[in-house]
Amino acid sequence: MAMTLRLTEEQERALALLAESDGISKHEAAVRAITATAARRVREGRVRELSREGRERYAALLDRLAQ
């Protein structure tokens, strides 16, 4: 799917720096940044969910340890 990405001058410079530092096109740098951010958010969400489950499962034990 094609789309137009409008960037400020500062954002354009940042994207150009990313691309240059990795030796890739600005298009590829943008795609990689989007993919990495999405993956990080999914992992963070899963960690939060596992943490919540663990706190619920071991609530009694955690309370006893806190005493």
Secondary structure, DSSP 8 states (H G I E B T S, - for coil): --------HHHHHHHHHHHHHHTS-HHHHHHHHHHHHHHHHHHHHHHHHHHHHHHHHTHHHHHHHH-
